[in-house]
Amino acid sequence: MEYRVLGSSGLNVPALSFGTGTFGGNHPFFGKWGNSTVEQANRIVDICLDAGANLFDTADVYSFGQSEEILGQTISGQRDEAQPAYSGGKSRRTRRRGGICHCG
């Protein structure tokens, strides 16, 4: 995996990230993309981490927060390896976070 420094943050991030909009997916909009369960998300995250992709895009607007909840469950215990990136959604909760959050 190719890694790059993210701006002036000093974070070394992979050139590819994984969008978790399909995690949960019981909302009509996101359900059309997919509806990955926790078990399926665990497998997807493992595949990403094995390939060196450790940057995951999520937001509280993805399936009304299910994406964040499922991602949190899947990376529990792997926080040194995984870096969630919170998308700029419309809610104040997401805007407060902003940017990249390194879990290590």
VMD Tcl script that builds the backbone (N, CA, C; Angstrom):
set m [mol new atoms 312]
animate dup $m
set s [atomselect $m all]
$s set {name element resname resid chain x y z} {
  {N N MET 1 A 0.851 -1.178 0.000}
  {CA C MET 1 A 0.000 0.000 0.000}
  {C C MET 1 A 0.891 1.235 0.000}
  {N N GLU 2 A 0.532 2.177 -0.805}
  {CA C GLU 2 A 1.224 3.459 -0.845}
  {C C GLU 2 A 0.645 4.356 0.247}
  {N N TYR 3 A 1.521 5.025 0.995}
  {CA C TYR 3 A 1.097 5.927 2.055}
  {C C TYR 3 A 1.542 7.342 1.734}
  {N N ARG 4 A 0.793 8.301 2.230}
  {CA C ARG 4 A 1.096 9.713 2.016}
  {C C ARG 4 A 0.884 10.472 3.318}
  {N N VAL 5 A 1.636 11.559 3.478}
  {CA C VAL 5 A 1.437 12.423 4.637}
  {C C VAL 5 A 0.242 13.318 4.336}
  {N N LEU 6 A -0.679 13.386 5.271}
  {CA C LEU 6 A -1.901 14.168 5.102}
  {C C LEU 6 A -1.643 15.613 5.503}
  {N N GLY 7 A -1.467 16.451 4.489}
  {CA C GLY 7 A -1.245 17.876 4.729}
  {C C GLY 7 A -0.157 18.126 5.751}
  {N N SER 8 A -0.418 19.022 6.680}
  {CA C SER 8 A 0.561 19.335 7.724}
  {C C SER 8 A 0.248 18.604 9.029}
  {N N SER 9 A -0.668 17.621 8.957}
  {CA C SER 9 A -1.085 16.903 10.166}
  {C C SER 9 A -0.008 15.960 10.683}
  {N N GLY 10 A 0.885 15.536 9.776}
  {CA C GLY 10 A 1.891 14.549 10.160}
  {C C GLY 10 A 1.382 13.120 10.116}
  {N N LEU 11 A 0.079 12.945 9.839}
  {CA C LEU 11 A -0.473 11.594 9.758}
  {C C LEU 11 A -0.065 10.941 8.449}
  {N N ASN 12 A 0.389 9.723 8.535}
  {CA C ASN 12 A 0.733 8.918 7.376}
  {C C ASN 12 A -0.486 8.069 7.054}
  {N N VAL 13 A -1.148 8.353 5.934}
  {CA C VAL 13 A -2.389 7.664 5.590}
  {C C VAL 13 A -2.223 6.923 4.270}
  {N N PRO 14 A -2.991 5.838 4.078}
  {CA C PRO 14 A -2.907 5.111 2.819}
  {C C PRO 14 A -3.518 5.913 1.677}
  {N N ALA 15 A -3.064 5.615 0.473}
  {CA C ALA 15 A -3.608 6.289 -0.709}
  {C C ALA 15 A -5.077 5.917 -0.913}
  {N N LEU 16 A -5.501 4.782 -0.399}
  {CA C LEU 16 A -6.888 4.330 -0.506}
  {C C LEU 16 A -7.521 4.272 0.877}
  {N N SER 17 A -8.790 4.634 0.928}
  {CA C SER 17 A -9.544 4.480 2.170}
  {C C SER 17 A -10.792 3.658 1.854}
  {N N PHE 18 A -11.469 3.220 2.902}
  {CA C PHE 18 A -12.684 2.431 2.723}
  {C C PHE 18 A -13.865 3.207 3.292}
  {N N GLY 19 A -14.889 3.413 2.481}
  {CA C GLY 19 A -16.105 4.088 2.922}
  {C C GLY 19 A -17.062 3.104 3.572}
  {N N THR 20 A -17.564 3.459 4.745}
  {CA C THR 20 A -18.395 2.536 5.517}
  {C C THR 20 A -19.883 2.879 5.447}
  {N N GLY 21 A -20.298 3.547 4.392}
  {CA C GLY 21 A -21.702 3.910 4.238}
  {C C GLY 21 A -22.638 2.710 4.185}
  {N N THR 22 A -22.110 1.546 3.866}
  {CA C THR 22 A -22.948 0.342 3.802}
  {C C THR 22 A -23.048 -0.374 5.141}
  {N N PHE 23 A -22.293 0.041 6.142}
  {CA C PHE 23 A -22.368 -0.615 7.439}
  {C C PHE 23 A -23.691 -0.235 8.082}
  {N N GLY 24 A -24.510 -1.213 8.351}
  {CA C GLY 24 A -25.858 -0.987 8.875}
  {C C GLY 24 A -26.847 -1.031 7.731}
  {N N GLY 25 A -27.001 0.065 7.074}
  {CA C GLY 25 A -27.789 0.124 5.850}
  {C C GLY 25 A -29.269 -0.149 5.966}
  {N N ASN 26 A -29.872 0.048 7.151}
  {CA C ASN 26 A -31.316 -0.176 7.212}
  {C C ASN 26 A -32.093 1.121 6.984}
  {N N HIS 27 A -31.431 2.106 6.448}
  {CA C HIS 27 A -32.055 3.356 6.028}
  {C C HIS 27 A -32.315 3.248 4.521}
  {N N PRO 28 A -33.442 3.743 4.026}
  {CA C PRO 28 A -33.756 3.579 2.599}
  {C C PRO 28 A -32.647 4.052 1.651}
  {N N PHE 29 A -32.007 5.160 1.959}
  {CA C PHE 29 A -30.959 5.672 1.076}
  {C C PHE 29 A -29.728 4.779 1.091}
  {N N PHE 30 A -29.162 4.524 2.284}
  {CA C PHE 30 A -27.937 3.729 2.381}
  {C C PHE 30 A -28.184 2.246 2.158}
  {N N GLY 31 A -29.387 1.790 2.441}
  {CA C GLY 31 A -29.727 0.395 2.195}
  {C C GLY 31 A -29.613 0.010 0.731}
  {N N LYS 32 A -29.759 0.980 -0.158}
  {CA C LYS 32 A -29.606 0.706 -1.594}
  {C C LYS 32 A -28.155 0.405 -1.942}
  {N N TRP 33 A -27.217 0.906 -1.147}
  {CA C TRP 33 A -25.785 0.644 -1.376}
  {C C TRP 33 A -25.386 -0.706 -0.803}
  {N N GLY 34 A -26.032 -1.089 0.282}
  {CA C GLY 34 A -25.711 -2.333 0.965}
  {C C GLY 34 A -26.137 -2.249 2.413}
  {N N ASN 35 A -26.074 -3.362 3.093}
  {CA C ASN 35 A -26.473 -3.390 4.503}
  {C C ASN 35 A -25.601 -4.381 5.270}
  {N N SER 36 A -24.335 -4.078 5.350}
  {CA C SER 36 A -23.374 -4.965 6.008}
  {C C SER 36 A -23.670 -5.101 7.499}
  {N N THR 37 A -23.706 -6.340 7.958}
  {CA C THR 37 A -23.887 -6.625 9.377}
  {C C THR 37 A -22.541 -6.463 10.087}
  {N N VAL 38 A -22.548 -6.564 11.402}
  {CA C VAL 38 A -21.293 -6.481 12.164}
  {C C VAL 38 A -20.342 -7.590 11.731}
  {N N GLU 39 A -20.864 -8.785 11.540}
  {CA C GLU 39 A -20.016 -9.916 11.135}
  {C C GLU 39 A -19.396 -9.664 9.762}
  {N N GLN 40 A -20.201 -9.153 8.829}
  {CA C GLN 40 A -19.673 -8.845 7.495}
  {C C GLN 40 A -18.672 -7.696 7.562}
  {N N ALA 41 A -18.970 -6.698 8.365}
  {CA C ALA 41 A -18.063 -5.561 8.519}
  {C C ALA 41 A -16.729 -6.009 9.114}
  {N N ASN 42 A -16.769 -6.952 10.071}
  {CA C ASN 42 A -15.517 -7.478 10.636}
  {C C ASN 42 A -14.640 -8.064 9.538}
  {N N ARG 43 A -15.226 -8.821 8.659}
  {CA C ARG 43 A -14.481 -9.449 7.562}
  {C C ARG 43 A -13.929 -8.392 6.608}
  {N N ILE 44 A -14.749 -7.398 6.271}
  {CA C ILE 44 A -14.323 -6.327 5.371}
  {C C ILE 44 A -13.156 -5.552 5.977}
  {N N VAL 45 A -13.277 -5.189 7.248}
  {CA C VAL 45 A -12.211 -4.435 7.917}
  {C C VAL 45 A -10.928 -5.269 7.978}
  {N N ASP 46 A -11.046 -6.544 8.272}
  {CA C ASP 46 A -9.869 -7.416 8.293}
  {C C ASP 46 A -9.173 -7.452 6.934}
  {N N ILE 47 A -9.959 -7.549 5.858}
  {CA C ILE 47 A -9.391 -7.559 4.504}
  {C C ILE 47 A -8.666 -6.236 4.232}
  {N N CYS 48 A -9.292 -5.136 4.602}
  {CA C CYS 48 A -8.660 -3.826 4.409}
  {C C CYS 48 A -7.345 -3.732 5.179}
  {N N LEU 49 A -7.370 -4.100 6.456}
  {CA C LEU 49 A -6.165 -4.008 7.279}
  {C C LEU 49 A -5.059 -4.916 6.758}
  {N N ASP 50 A -5.421 -6.111 6.303}
  {CA C ASP 50 A -4.430 -7.027 5.733}
  {C C ASP 50 A -3.769 -6.438 4.491}
  {N N ALA 51 A -4.524 -5.626 3.737}
  {CA C ALA 51 A -4.002 -5.008 2.518}
  {C C ALA 51 A -3.278 -3.692 2.801}
  {N N GLY 52 A -3.293 -3.253 4.061}
  {CA C GLY 52 A -2.633 -2.006 4.418}
  {C C GLY 52 A -3.535 -0.785 4.355}
  {N N ALA 53 A -4.794 -0.979 4.030}
  {CA C ALA 53 A -5.758 0.132 4.013}
  {C C ALA 53 A -6.340 0.262 5.411}
  {N N ASN 54 A -5.896 1.269 6.139}
  {CA C ASN 54 A -6.323 1.419 7.530}
  {C C ASN 54 A -7.054 2.730 7.785}
  {N N LEU 55 A -7.560 3.347 6.708}
  {CA C LEU 55 A -8.297 4.597 6.825}
  {C C LEU 55 A -9.746 4.333 6.431}
  {N N PHE 56 A -10.668 4.595 7.346}
  {CA C PHE 56 A -12.080 4.284 7.144}
  {C C PHE 56 A -12.910 5.557 7.225}
  {N N ASP 57 A -13.693 5.813 6.185}
  {CA C ASP 57 A -14.553 6.979 6.117}
  {C C ASP 57 A -15.897 6.637 6.735}
  {N N THR 58 A -16.327 7.441 7.689}
  {CA C THR 58 A -17.631 7.240 8.317}
  {C C THR 58 A -18.231 8.596 8.670}
  {N N ALA 59 A -19.482 8.604 8.986}
  {CA C ALA 59 A -20.163 9.823 9.428}
  {C C ALA 59 A -21.421 9.423 10.166}
  {N N ASP 60 A -21.855 10.280 11.067}
  {CA C ASP 60 A -23.056 9.950 11.830}
  {C C ASP 60 A -24.307 9.982 10.973}
  {N N VAL 61 A -24.226 10.521 9.776}
  {CA C VAL 61 A -25.389 10.517 8.891}
  {C C VAL 61 A -25.494 9.217 8.099}
  {N N TYR 62 A -24.452 8.408 8.069}
  {CA C TYR 62 A -24.520 7.127 7.361}
  {C C TYR 62 A -25.397 6.184 8.169}
  {N N SER 63 A -26.546 5.866 7.620}
  {CA C SER 63 A -27.511 4.967 8.271}
  {C C SER 63 A -27.835 5.412 9.693}
  {N N PHE 64 A -27.996 6.727 9.855}
  {CA C PHE 64 A -28.345 7.304 11.159}
  {C C PHE 64 A -27.408 6.866 12.279}
  {N N GLY 65 A -26.129 6.827 11.995}
  {CA C GLY 65 A -25.130 6.506 13.009}
  {C C GLY 65 A -24.739 5.046 13.091}
  {N N GLN 66 A -25.461 4.173 12.404}
  {CA C GLN 66 A -25.118 2.744 12.460}
  {C C GLN 66 A -23.718 2.485 11.924}
  {N N SER 67 A -23.310 3.223 10.905}
  {CA C SER 67 A -21.982 3.039 10.332}
  {C C SER 67 A -20.908 3.245 11.397}
  {N N GLU 68 A -21.020 4.334 12.159}
  {CA C GLU 68 A -20.047 4.608 13.215}
  {C C GLU 68 A -20.071 3.523 14.289}
  {N N GLU 69 A -21.265 3.108 14.670}
  {CA C GLU 69 A -21.386 2.091 15.717}
  {C C GLU 69 A -20.750 0.774 15.274}
  {N N ILE 70 A -21.052 0.356 14.056}
  {CA C ILE 70 A -20.508 -0.910 13.564}
  {C C ILE 70 A -19.003 -0.807 13.369}
  {N N LEU 71 A -18.517 0.309 12.805}
  {CA C LEU 71 A -17.074 0.474 12.649}
  {C C LEU 71 A -16.393 0.434 14.011}
  {N N GLY 72 A -16.983 1.092 14.993}
  {CA C GLY 72 A -16.415 1.072 16.346}
  {C C GLY 72 A -16.305 -0.341 16.897}
  {N N GLN 73 A -17.320 -1.162 16.648}
  {CA C GLN 73 A -17.278 -2.547 17.113}
  {C C GLN 73 A -16.209 -3.348 16.374}
  {N N THR 74 A -16.055 -3.086 15.081}
  {CA C THR 74 A -15.105 -3.877 14.292}
  {C C THR 74 A -13.660 -3.513 14.583}
  {N N ILE 75 A -13.374 -2.246 14.915}
  {CA C ILE 75 A -11.983 -1.872 15.170}
  {C C ILE 75 A -11.625 -1.926 16.644}
  {N N SER 76 A -12.583 -2.293 17.476}
  {CA C SER 76 A -12.300 -2.432 18.899}
  {C C SER 76 A -11.158 -3.430 19.072}
  {N N GLY 77 A -10.117 -3.010 19.772}
  {CA C GLY 77 A -8.956 -3.870 19.962}
  {C C GLY 77 A -7.932 -3.752 18.846}
  {N N GLN 78 A -8.242 -2.996 17.795}
  {CA C GLN 78 A -7.308 -2.799 16.679}
  {C C GLN 78 A -7.014 -1.315 16.495}
  {N N ARG 79 A -7.143 -0.540 17.524}
  {CA C ARG 79 A -7.046 0.918 17.413}
  {C C ARG 79 A -5.671 1.405 16.974}
  {N N ASP 80 A -4.626 0.612 17.163}
  {CA C ASP 80 A -3.311 1.021 16.675}
  {C C ASP 80 A -3.214 0.886 15.161}
  {N N GLU 81 A -4.090 0.082 14.576}
  {CA C GLU 81 A -4.046 -0.167 13.149}
  {C C GLU 81 A -5.026 0.678 12.358}
  {N N ALA 82 A -6.159 1.050 12.934}
  {CA C ALA 82 A -7.242 1.674 12.185}
  {C C ALA 82 A -7.335 3.166 12.461}
  {N N GLN 83 A -7.645 3.941 11.415}
  {CA C GLN 83 A -7.808 5.377 11.510}
  {C C GLN 83 A -9.162 5.761 10.930}
  {N N PRO 84 A -10.174 6.016 11.769}
  {CA C PRO 84 A -11.442 6.475 11.201}
  {C C PRO 84 A -11.318 7.915 10.732}
  {N N ALA 85 A -11.915 8.231 9.614}
  {CA C ALA 85 A -12.001 9.598 9.116}
  {C C ALA 85 A -13.471 9.963 9.104}
  {N N TYR 86 A -13.807 11.055 9.748}
  {CA C TYR 86 A -15.206 11.441 9.847}
  {C C TYR 86 A -15.536 12.436 8.747}
  {N N SER 87 A -16.500 12.092 7.922}
  {CA C SER 87 A -16.922 12.960 6.834}
  {C C SER 87 A -17.642 14.171 7.396}
  {N N GLY 88 A -17.585 15.243 6.674}
  {CA C GLY 88 A -18.263 16.467 7.084}
  {C C GLY 88 A -19.740 16.403 6.778}
  {N N GLY 89 A -20.505 15.894 7.697}
  {CA C GLY 89 A -21.947 15.809 7.521}
  {C C GLY 89 A -22.621 17.103 7.941}
  {N N LYS 90 A -23.927 17.081 7.997}
  {CA C LYS 90 A -24.685 18.280 8.334}
  {C C LYS 90 A -24.929 18.413 9.824}
  {N N SER 91 A -24.678 17.381 10.584}
  {CA C SER 91 A -24.973 17.468 12.015}
  {C C SER 91 A -23.838 18.151 12.767}
  {N N ARG 92 A -24.164 18.756 13.889}
  {CA C ARG 92 A -23.127 19.408 14.690}
  {C C ARG 92 A -22.152 18.393 15.253}
  {N N ARG 93 A -22.643 17.193 15.557}
  {CA C ARG 93 A -21.776 16.163 16.120}
  {C C ARG 93 A -20.616 15.863 15.172}
  {N N THR 94 A -20.901 15.711 13.889}
  {CA C THR 94 A -19.857 15.416 12.911}
  {C C THR 94 A -18.950 16.618 12.711}
  {N N ARG 95 A -19.521 17.814 12.623}
  {CA C ARG 95 A -18.696 18.999 12.383}
  {C C ARG 95 A -17.733 19.251 13.544}
  {N N ARG 96 A -18.153 18.937 14.764}
  {CA C ARG 96 A -17.262 19.123 15.911}
  {C C ARG 96 A -16.035 18.243 15.780}
  {N N ARG 97 A -16.217 17.031 15.282}
  {CA C ARG 97 A -15.089 16.126 15.135}
  {C C ARG 97 A -14.160 16.615 14.048}
  {N N GLY 98 A -14.732 16.735 12.867}
  {CA C GLY 98 A -13.989 17.191 11.708}
  {C C GLY 98 A -12.714 16.423 11.443}
  {N N GLY 99 A -12.287 16.376 10.213}
  {CA C GLY 99 A -10.986 15.848 9.839}
  {C C GLY 99 A -10.738 14.402 10.169}
  {N N ILE 100 A -9.488 14.091 10.380}
  {CA C ILE 100 A -9.034 12.723 10.585}
  {C C ILE 100 A -8.815 12.494 12.070}
  {N N CYS 101 A -9.227 11.356 12.525}
  {CA C CYS 101 A -9.010 10.977 13.920}
  {C C CYS 101 A -8.181 9.696 13.941}
  {N N HIS 102 A -6.964 9.774 14.439}
  {CA C HIS 102 A -6.126 8.582 14.544}
  {C C HIS 102 A -6.464 7.894 15.854}
  {N N CYS 103 A -6.747 6.630 15.788}
  {CA C CYS 103 A -7.195 5.901 16.993}
  {C C CYS 103 A -6.059 5.388 17.847}
  {N N GLY 104 A -4.842 5.574 17.472}
  {CA C GLY 104 A -3.724 5.027 18.233}
  {C C GLY 104 A -3.227 5.937 19.301}
}
mol reanalyze $m
mol bondsrecalc $m
mol representation Tube
mol addrep $m
